[in-house]
Amino acid sequence: PLPTLIDLRPRGPGRFPTEALQVELSAIAPGIAVEDHGAWLTPVRSFAGALQATAILAAALIVAGTALTALFAARASMAIQEDVVEILHTMGATDDFIARRFQYRALIQALKAGVLGTALAAAVLWGLSRVAGEGAGLLPPIRLSAYHWAALAIVPLLVAAIATLSARFAILRALARMP
């Protein structure tokens, strides 16, 4: 026979009086066991918090990597096009005009990469949800709401904004150093 389980939750903050409850219930039903799941739930919660902090750190590193990649790509492109930039300056082009040309290129490349990366991420998430659904209860179900999919769809725009601003910063700085 299966034991009868009763789930009790305290009304207010603080510890649940498991010892007192054990004594009172043992008088009514000898052999009863009262367990406090907080003993094993606390480490699980702290582990989940550590995982969440790790995910936030990973996202920050990805953003920094995106910005640095765009910055170095813009600087490399500027170095390759230095003769053209000098001619444009001689013809009267402003630094802002030149920077916008490099920005546009960075924007297009970042949008392409962001859309491709987001499509691959969506495919992985879809695949994981299928595997978790067929796991016969071994894996928790993965269900993404419309809010989650919308957040994922915004990623290419964020990548493009980071790359565009990084490219603008790099080019304007390089132009300021030119004679």
CYANA upper distance limits for C-alpha pairs under 8 A (distance plus 0.5 A):
  9 ARG  CA     16 PHE  CA      8.11
 10 PRO  CA     14 GLY  CA      8.31
 10 PRO  CA     15 ARG  CA      8.17
 10 PRO  CA     16 PHE  CA      6.39
 16 PHE  CA     36 ASP  CA      8.43
 17 PRO  CA     21 LEU  CA      6.70
 18 THR  CA     22 GLN  CA      6.48
 18 THR  CA     34 VAL  CA      7.00
 18 THR  CA     35 GLU  CA      7.65
 18 THR  CA     36 ASP  CA      7.17
 19 GLU  CA     23 VAL  CA      6.92
 19 GLU  CA     34 VAL  CA      8.47
 20 ALA  CA     24 GLU  CA      6.80
 21 LEU  CA     25 LEU  CA      6.50
 21 LEU  CA     34 VAL  CA      7.92
 22 GLN  CA     26 SER  CA      6.41
 22 GLN  CA     32 ILE  CA      8.00
 22 GLN  CA     33 ALA  CA      7.39
 22 GLN  CA     34 VAL  CA      6.16
 23 VAL  CA     27 ALA  CA      7.04
 24 GLU  CA     28 ILE  CA      7.46
 25 LEU  CA     29 ALA  CA      6.46
 25 LEU  CA     30 PRO  CA      8.14
 25 LEU  CA     32 ILE  CA      7.39
 26 SER  CA     30 PRO  CA      5.16
 26 SER  CA     31 GLY  CA      7.01
 26 SER  CA     32 ILE  CA      6.33
 37 HIS  CA     41 LEU  CA      6.43
 38 GLY  CA     42 THR  CA      6.21
 39 ALA  CA     43 PRO  CA      8.34
 40 TRP  CA     44 VAL  CA      7.26
 41 LEU  CA     45 ARG  CA      6.65
 42 THR  CA     46 SER  CA      6.77
 43 PRO  CA     47 PHE  CA      6.55
 44 VAL  CA     48 ALA  CA      6.69
 45 ARG  CA     49 GLY  CA      6.70
 46 SER  CA     50 ALA  CA      6.69
 47 PHE  CA     51 LEU  CA      6.71
 48 ALA  CA     52 GLN  CA      6.69
 49 GLY  CA     53 ALA  CA      6.69
 50 ALA  CA     54 THR  CA      6.62
 51 LEU  CA     55 ALA  CA      6.68
 52 GLN  CA     56 ILE  CA      6.79
 53 ALA  CA     57 LEU  CA      6.67
 54 THR  CA     58 ALA  CA      6.58
 55 ALA  CA     59 ALA  CA      6.67
 56 ILE  CA     60 ALA  CA      6.72
 57 LEU  CA     61 LEU  CA      6.68
 58 ALA  CA     62 ILE  CA      6.69
 59 ALA  CA     63 VAL  CA      6.75
 60 ALA  CA     64 ALA  CA      6.67
 61 LEU  CA     65 GLY  CA      6.47
 62 ILE  CA     66 THR  CA      6.56
 63 VAL  CA     67 ALA  CA      6.74
 63 VAL  CA    159 VAL  CA      8.38
 63 VAL  CA    162 ILE  CA      8.29
 64 ALA  CA     68 LEU  CA      6.62
 65 GLY  CA     69 THR  CA      6.43
 66 THR  CA     70 ALA  CA      6.70
 66 THR  CA    159 VAL  CA      7.69
 66 THR  CA    162 ILE  CA      7.66
 66 THR  CA    163 ALA  CA      7.26
 67 ALA  CA     71 LEU  CA      6.56
 67 ALA  CA    162 ILE  CA      6.35
 67 ALA  CA    163 ALA  CA      6.21
 67 ALA  CA    166 SER  CA      6.17
 68 LEU  CA     72 PHE  CA      6.56
 68 LEU  CA    166 SER  CA      7.95
 69 THR  CA     73 ALA  CA      6.50
 70 ALA  CA     74 ALA  CA      6.52
 70 ALA  CA    106 ALA  CA      7.55
 70 ALA  CA    163 ALA  CA      5.56
 70 ALA  CA    164 THR  CA      8.17
 70 ALA  CA    166 SER  CA      6.46
 70 ALA  CA    167 ALA  CA      6.35
 71 LEU  CA     75 ARG  CA      6.74
 71 LEU  CA    163 ALA  CA      7.91
 71 LEU  CA    166 SER  CA      5.64
 71 LEU  CA    167 ALA  CA      5.68
 71 LEU  CA    169 PHE  CA      8.18
 71 LEU  CA    170 ALA  CA      6.14
 72 PHE  CA     76 ALA  CA      6.56
 72 PHE  CA    170 ALA  CA      8.35
 73 ALA  CA     77 SER  CA      6.56
 73 ALA  CA    167 ALA  CA      8.33
 74 ALA  CA     78 MET  CA      6.52
 74 ALA  CA    102 PHE  CA      7.45
 74 ALA  CA    106 ALA  CA      7.90
 74 ALA  CA    167 ALA  CA      5.75
 74 ALA  CA    170 ALA  CA      6.97
 74 ALA  CA    171 ILE  CA      7.11
 75 ARG  CA     79 ALA  CA      6.66
 75 ARG  CA    167 ALA  CA      8.31
 75 ARG  CA    170 ALA  CA      6.66
 75 ARG  CA    171 ILE  CA      7.06
 75 ARG  CA    174 ALA  CA      7.91
 76 ALA  CA     80 ILE  CA      6.76
 77 SER  CA     81 GLN  CA      6.63
 78 MET  CA     82 GLU  CA      6.25
 78 MET  CA     85 VAL  CA      8.45
 78 MET  CA    171 ILE  CA      7.43
 78 MET  CA    174 ALA  CA      8.31
 81 GLN  CA     85 VAL  CA      6.70
 82 GLU  CA     86 GLU  CA      6.70
 83 ASP  CA     87 ILE  CA      6.86
 84 VAL  CA     88 LEU  CA      6.68
 85 VAL  CA     89 HIS  CA      6.66
 85 VAL  CA     98 ILE  CA      7.84
 86 GLU  CA     90 THR  CA      6.67
 87 ILE  CA     91 MET  CA      6.72
 88 LEU  CA     92 GLY  CA      6.90
 88 LEU  CA     93 ALA  CA      5.80
 88 LEU  CA     98 ILE  CA      8.42
 89 HIS  CA     93 ALA  CA      5.44
 89 HIS  CA     94 THR  CA      7.24
 89 HIS  CA     95 ASP  CA      8.43
 93 ALA  CA     97 PHE  CA      6.79
 93 ALA  CA     98 ILE  CA      7.44
 94 THR  CA     98 ILE  CA      6.99
 95 ASP  CA     99 ALA  CA      6.49
 95 ASP  CA    172 LEU  CA      7.16
 95 ASP  CA    175 LEU  CA      7.01
 96 ASP  CA    100 ARG  CA      6.61
 96 ASP  CA    172 LEU  CA      7.97
 97 PHE  CA    101 ARG  CA      7.22
 98 ILE  CA    102 PHE  CA      7.25
 99 ALA  CA    103 GLN  CA      6.53
 99 ALA  CA    167 ALA  CA      8.49
 99 ALA  CA    168 ARG  CA      6.28
 99 ALA  CA    171 ILE  CA      6.21
 99 ALA  CA    172 LEU  CA      6.72
100 ARG  CA    104 TYR  CA      6.53
100 ARG  CA    168 ARG  CA      7.70
101 ARG  CA    105 ARG  CA      7.04
102 PHE  CA    106 ALA  CA      6.79
102 PHE  CA    167 ALA  CA      7.36
102 PHE  CA    168 ARG  CA      7.77
102 PHE  CA    171 ILE  CA      7.89
103 GLN  CA    107 LEU  CA      6.53
103 GLN  CA    164 THR  CA      5.70
103 GLN  CA    165 LEU  CA      8.01
103 GLN  CA    167 ALA  CA      6.17
103 GLN  CA    168 ARG  CA      6.17
104 TYR  CA    108 ILE  CA      6.79
104 TYR  CA    164 THR  CA      7.80
105 ARG  CA    109 GLN  CA      6.79
106 ALA  CA    110 ALA  CA      6.46
106 ALA  CA    160 ALA  CA      8.16
106 ALA  CA    163 ALA  CA      6.62
106 ALA  CA    164 THR  CA      6.12
106 ALA  CA    167 ALA  CA      7.05
107 LEU  CA    111 LEU  CA      6.56
107 LEU  CA    160 ALA  CA      5.81
107 LEU  CA    161 ALA  CA      7.83
107 LEU  CA    163 ALA  CA      7.02
107 LEU  CA    164 THR  CA      5.80
108 ILE  CA    112 LYS  CA      6.79
108 ILE  CA    160 ALA  CA      8.20
109 GLN  CA    113 ALA  CA      6.73
110 ALA  CA    114 GLY  CA      6.26
110 ALA  CA    156 PRO  CA      7.98
110 ALA  CA    159 VAL  CA      6.75
110 ALA  CA    160 ALA  CA      5.33
110 ALA  CA    163 ALA  CA      6.83
111 LEU  CA    115 VAL  CA      6.48
111 LEU  CA    156 PRO  CA      6.27
111 LEU  CA    157 LEU  CA      7.40
111 LEU  CA    159 VAL  CA      7.69
111 LEU  CA    160 ALA  CA      5.89
112 LYS  CA    116 LEU  CA      6.73
113 ALA  CA    117 GLY  CA      6.49
113 ALA  CA    156 PRO  CA      8.19
114 GLY  CA    118 THR  CA      6.44
114 GLY  CA    155 VAL  CA      7.32
114 GLY  CA    156 PRO  CA      4.58
114 GLY  CA    157 LEU  CA      7.98
114 GLY  CA    159 VAL  CA      6.62
114 GLY  CA    160 ALA  CA      7.73
115 VAL  CA    119 ALA  CA      6.56
115 VAL  CA    156 PRO  CA      5.96
116 LEU  CA    120 LEU  CA      6.77
117 GLY  CA    121 ALA  CA      6.62
118 THR  CA    122 ALA  CA      6.53
118 THR  CA    152 LEU  CA      7.35
118 THR  CA    153 ALA  CA      7.62
118 THR  CA    155 VAL  CA      7.47
118 THR  CA    156 PRO  CA      7.39
119 ALA  CA    123 ALA  CA      6.70
120 LEU  CA    124 VAL  CA      6.77
121 ALA  CA    125 LEU  CA      6.66
122 ALA  CA    126 TRP  CA      6.54
122 ALA  CA    152 LEU  CA      8.31
123 ALA  CA    127 GLY  CA      6.57
124 VAL  CA    128 LEU  CA      6.59
125 LEU  CA    129 SER  CA      6.65
126 TRP  CA    130 ARG  CA      6.81
127 GLY  CA    131 VAL  CA      6.73
128 LEU  CA    132 ALA  CA      6.46
128 LEU  CA    142 ILE  CA      7.81
129 SER  CA    133 GLY  CA      6.49
129 SER  CA    141 PRO  CA      7.18
129 SER  CA    142 ILE  CA      5.42
129 SER  CA    143 ARG  CA      7.34
130 ARG  CA    134 GLU  CA      6.82
131 VAL  CA    135 GLY  CA      6.57
132 ALA  CA    136 ALA  CA      8.47
132 ALA  CA    137 GLY  CA      8.32
132 ALA  CA    138 LEU  CA      8.16
132 ALA  CA    139 LEU  CA      5.73
132 ALA  CA    140 PRO  CA      6.83
132 ALA  CA    141 PRO  CA      5.95
132 ALA  CA    142 ILE  CA      7.10
133 GLY  CA    137 GLY  CA      8.30
133 GLY  CA    139 LEU  CA      8.29
133 GLY  CA    141 PRO  CA      6.35
133 GLY  CA    142 ILE  CA      8.12
135 GLY  CA    139 LEU  CA      6.43
144 LEU  CA    148 HIS  CA      6.14
144 LEU  CA    149 TRP  CA      7.26
145 SER  CA    149 TRP  CA      7.01
146 ALA  CA    150 ALA  CA      6.53
147 TYR  CA    151 ALA  CA      6.65
148 HIS  CA    152 LEU  CA      6.73
149 TRP  CA    153 ALA  CA      6.66
150 ALA  CA    154 ILE  CA      6.92
151 ALA  CA    155 VAL  CA      7.38
154 ILE  CA    158 LEU  CA      6.94
155 VAL  CA    159 VAL  CA      6.63
156 PRO  CA    160 ALA  CA      6.57
157 LEU  CA    161 ALA  CA      6.63
158 LEU  CA    162 ILE  CA      6.66
159 VAL  CA    163 ALA  CA      6.62
160 ALA  CA    164 THR  CA      6.44
161 ALA  CA    165 LEU  CA      6.61
162 ILE  CA    166 SER  CA      6.53
163 ALA  CA    167 ALA  CA      6.49
164 THR  CA    168 ARG  CA      6.64
165 LEU  CA    169 PHE  CA      6.63
166 SER  CA    170 ALA  CA      6.66
167 ALA  CA    171 ILE  CA      6.53
168 ARG  CA    172 LEU  CA      6.49
169 PHE  CA    173 ARG  CA      6.58
170 ALA  CA    174 ALA  CA      6.63
171 ILE  CA    175 LEU  CA      6.47
172 LEU  CA    176 ALA  CA      6.59
173 ARG  CA    177 ARG  CA      7.11
174 ALA  CA    178 MET  CA      7.10
